[in-house]
Amino acid sequence: IASNEFEPIYNFYKNIEQYLTKSDYTKFINSNLANINSRIDSMSKFNINVINIVCKVIETSNCSEDITLVQYSKYLKAKYLYTFADGKNTDAFKDSLLICESITRSLDDNSDSSFIDSLNYLKALLLQNKGDLNDAIILMKRCYDNQTKKGAFDFAIKSAIYLGAMYREMTMFDEAIELYNDIKIEFISNAEDRDRKSVV
């Protein structure tokens, strides 16, 4: 923990652990990670030590045996570094990519496909920033194809937007046009319909 002011938060997590079963404590941590992800998605910046604490809690608890929880917490740190990168931390993108590559090495056949898509989506953006457009395109196209097949239209649209930008950056205009023609209007309709249902 980078600062003593965050030690009480760590102790709070550790104290809760002794009163919960392993299953309930895992659910509690997962709930916290979901809240962190929502904060990042809403661009509500917070101190990165919040994520560092949760990562440390996982590593020092019986949750450390849950590889998906470990991977998810590390992914959120990488996502935070990318999302809130600024001039103060010039290594943010580099550190984020290193974390993503570390997570990739820990994946196996049982890894959740949606999580892999989220990870590859982030890696593609980081590779684009690094200038590795060929690798970025491969990953982003994989995300787009997978999300389309699964009917995850809202995510597929986001992937398509960035994939199209990467094609244009590489002057692959025919591929970009083909991609845009492939984006059916029902993608947007399904995404909007899903959003409406989630609000009701």
MOHUKA-V566825 format. One record per residue. N is the residue number from 1. RES is the residue in three letters. OMEGA is omega in degrees with one decimal (* if undefined). Layout:
BEGIN
n:N res:RES omega:OMEGA
n:N res:RES omega:OMEGA
END
This chain:
BEGIN
n:1 res:ILE omega:-171.8
n:2 res:ALA omega:-175.8
n:3 res:SER omega:-179.5
n:4 res:ASN omega:-178.4
n:5 res:GLU omega:179.9
n:6 res:PHE omega:-179.5
n:7 res:GLU omega:177.1
n:8 res:PRO omega:179.0
n:9 res:ILE omega:177.4
n:10 res:TYR omega:-179.7
n:11 res:ASN omega:177.7
n:12 res:PHE omega:178.5
n:13 res:TYR omega:-177.6
n:14 res:LYS omega:178.6
n:15 res:ASN omega:179.3
n:16 res:ILE omega:-176.4
n:17 res:GLU omega:-175.3
n:18 res:GLN omega:-178.7
n:19 res:TYR omega:-177.4
n:20 res:LEU omega:172.2
n:21 res:THR omega:179.6
n:22 res:LYS omega:-179.4
n:23 res:SER omega:-179.2
n:24 res:ASP omega:179.5
n:25 res:TYR omega:176.7
n:26 res:THR omega:177.1
n:27 res:LYS omega:179.2
n:28 res:PHE omega:178.9
n:29 res:ILE omega:178.9
n:30 res:ASN omega:178.3
n:31 res:SER omega:177.6
n:32 res:ASN omega:179.3
n:33 res:LEU omega:177.7
n:34 res:ALA omega:177.5
n:35 res:ASN omega:177.7
n:36 res:ILE omega:179.3
n:37 res:ASN omega:178.8
n:38 res:SER omega:178.5
n:39 res:ARG omega:179.1
n:40 res:ILE omega:-179.0
n:41 res:ASP omega:-179.5
n:42 res:SER omega:179.2
n:43 res:MET omega:176.8
n:44 res:SER omega:-173.9
n:45 res:LYS omega:177.6
n:46 res:PHE omega:-177.9
n:47 res:ASN omega:-177.7
n:48 res:ILE omega:178.2
n:49 res:ASN omega:174.9
n:50 res:VAL omega:178.2
n:51 res:ILE omega:179.5
n:52 res:ASN omega:179.5
n:53 res:ILE omega:-179.1
n:54 res:VAL omega:177.1
n:55 res:CYS omega:-179.8
n:56 res:LYS omega:177.4
n:57 res:VAL omega:179.7
n:58 res:ILE omega:-177.6
n:59 res:GLU omega:-175.5
n:60 res:THR omega:179.9
n:61 res:SER omega:177.8
n:62 res:ASN omega:175.4
n:63 res:CYS omega:-178.0
n:64 res:SER omega:178.6
n:65 res:GLU omega:179.8
n:66 res:ASP omega:-174.0
n:67 res:ILE omega:-179.4
n:68 res:THR omega:178.6
n:69 res:LEU omega:177.6
n:70 res:VAL omega:-179.8
n:71 res:GLN omega:-177.7
n:72 res:TYR omega:-179.9
n:73 res:SER omega:177.8
n:74 res:LYS omega:177.8
n:75 res:TYR omega:-179.5
n:76 res:LEU omega:176.3
n:77 res:LYS omega:178.5
n:78 res:ALA omega:179.7
n:79 res:LYS omega:177.3
n:80 res:TYR omega:-178.1
n:81 res:LEU omega:179.1
n:82 res:TYR omega:-173.9
n:83 res:THR omega:-174.1
n:84 res:PHE omega:178.2
n:85 res:ALA omega:176.7
n:86 res:ASP omega:-177.0
n:87 res:GLY omega:-178.3
n:88 res:LYS omega:179.2
n:89 res:ASN omega:-176.1
n:90 res:THR omega:-179.3
n:91 res:ASP omega:-174.6
n:92 res:ALA omega:-179.1
n:93 res:PHE omega:179.4
n:94 res:LYS omega:179.9
n:95 res:ASP omega:179.6
n:96 res:SER omega:-180.0
n:97 res:LEU omega:178.3
n:98 res:LEU omega:178.6
n:99 res:ILE omega:179.5
n:100 res:CYS omega:-179.9
n:101 res:GLU omega:177.0
n:102 res:SER omega:178.6
n:103 res:ILE omega:180.0
n:104 res:THR omega:-179.6
n:105 res:ARG omega:-177.9
n:106 res:SER omega:-179.8
n:107 res:LEU omega:175.2
n:108 res:ASP omega:-176.0
n:109 res:ASP omega:-178.6
n:110 res:ASN omega:-177.8
n:111 res:SER omega:-178.6
n:112 res:ASP omega:-175.5
n:113 res:SER omega:179.4
n:114 res:SER omega:177.1
n:115 res:PHE omega:178.5
n:116 res:ILE omega:178.0
n:117 res:ASP omega:179.3
n:118 res:SER omega:179.1
n:119 res:LEU omega:-179.4
n:120 res:ASN omega:176.6
n:121 res:TYR omega:178.9
n:122 res:LEU omega:179.5
n:123 res:LYS omega:179.9
n:124 res:ALA omega:178.7
n:125 res:LEU omega:179.3
n:126 res:LEU omega:177.9
n:127 res:LEU omega:176.3
n:128 res:GLN omega:178.6
n:129 res:ASN omega:-179.7
n:130 res:LYS omega:-178.9
n:131 res:GLY omega:178.7
n:132 res:ASP omega:-172.0
n:133 res:LEU omega:-179.8
n:134 res:ASN omega:179.1
n:135 res:ASP omega:179.1
n:136 res:ALA omega:-180.0
n:137 res:ILE omega:179.6
n:138 res:ILE omega:-178.3
n:139 res:LEU omega:-177.5
n:140 res:MET omega:177.3
n:141 res:LYS omega:177.3
n:142 res:ARG omega:177.5
n:143 res:CYS omega:-178.3
n:144 res:TYR omega:-178.9
n:145 res:ASP omega:-178.8
n:146 res:ASN omega:-178.0
n:147 res:GLN omega:177.8
n:148 res:THR omega:-179.8
n:149 res:LYS omega:-177.9
n:150 res:LYS omega:-179.7
n:151 res:GLY omega:177.6
n:152 res:ALA omega:-168.6
n:153 res:PHE omega:-179.1
n:154 res:ASP omega:177.9
n:155 res:PHE omega:-179.4
n:156 res:ALA omega:179.9
n:157 res:ILE omega:178.8
n:158 res:LYS omega:179.0
n:159 res:SER omega:-179.1
n:160 res:ALA omega:179.8
n:161 res:ILE omega:-179.4
n:162 res:TYR omega:178.7
n:163 res:LEU omega:177.8
n:164 res:GLY omega:178.6
n:165 res:ALA omega:178.9
n:166 res:MET omega:177.1
n:167 res:TYR omega:-178.2
n:168 res:ARG omega:179.4
n:169 res:GLU omega:178.4
n:170 res:MET omega:-176.2
n:171 res:THR omega:176.1
n:172 res:MET omega:-170.9
n:173 res:PHE omega:178.5
n:174 res:ASP omega:179.2
n:175 res:GLU omega:179.4
n:176 res:ALA omega:179.8
n:177 res:ILE omega:178.5
n:178 res:GLU omega:178.8
n:179 res:LEU omega:-178.3
n:180 res:TYR omega:176.9
n:181 res:ASN omega:-177.6
n:182 res:ASP omega:-179.3
n:183 res:ILE omega:-177.1
n:184 res:LYS omega:-179.4
n:185 res:ILE omega:180.0
n:186 res:GLU omega:174.6
n:187 res:PHE omega:-178.2
n:188 res:ILE omega:-179.5
n:189 res:SER omega:179.4
n:190 res:ASN omega:-179.5
n:191 res:ALA omega:-180.0
n:192 res:GLU omega:179.2
n:193 res:ASP omega:179.1
n:194 res:ARG omega:178.2
n:195 res:ASP omega:-179.9
n:196 res:ARG omega:-179.2
n:197 res:LYS omega:-178.8
n:198 res:SER omega:-179.0
n:199 res:VAL omega:-176.9
n:200 res:VAL omega:*
END
